């Protein structure tokens, strides 16, 4: 990898637990099963991420494979927080199979897994008609059998929890998952795509008025309650997210939040929980 960021979370464990946070790989591939529009879009997006990543010497999927090799070598459990593929193309899905089939990891989706254009489906209904978002999500869940929503794994006495906020708000499933995990009374490390410090997760200023938004008042109320639960539950020791493609840290927040840069630039975060 080009850069392995390191973060230590002290919670008084007898034996440390290592987690490798992988996010925003933004695989950009097309193949013979994609139409010309998708091929052109993929080419445009590939150039975008080459530029944003500072023209890294390797492809995003090569960094993703390196990340899994690093996790195995270091005895770290991989957690992926979305935008692993940039668009829902046949080429991206093929590479996703090649990189992740048979691997053990936690996953929660990002904004991009469900996209076939340059815009997020639920943000821009003008670009994506009808039930495109729901249909794509269901199709991906059938093709890739890992959990796409909210999931958890207890390792070494720590509860690693992924929460779905892939479309810019915490879902009802994420809220209920968090409430259920709290019942375990274990220290928790949370993972999500959009950082919980993002204002739109708490209360957007444009609900119901902006014609480009499909979010309902109820959805944002659930999201606001989820953020409130994260901020007031002492069992939540830290949160990790992606989405912003940069290394941002909010160590003084309760709980502290860390934003990990994109794997497309050869960057991952090794978390040691002690
Ligand atoms: Fe991203």
Boltz pocket constraint, residues with backbone or C-beta under 6 A from the ligand:
constraints:
  - pocket:
      binder: B
      contacts: [[A, 24], [A, 26], [A, 82], [A, 83], [A, 110], [A, 243], [A, 244], [A, 245], [A, 262]]
      max_distance: 6.0
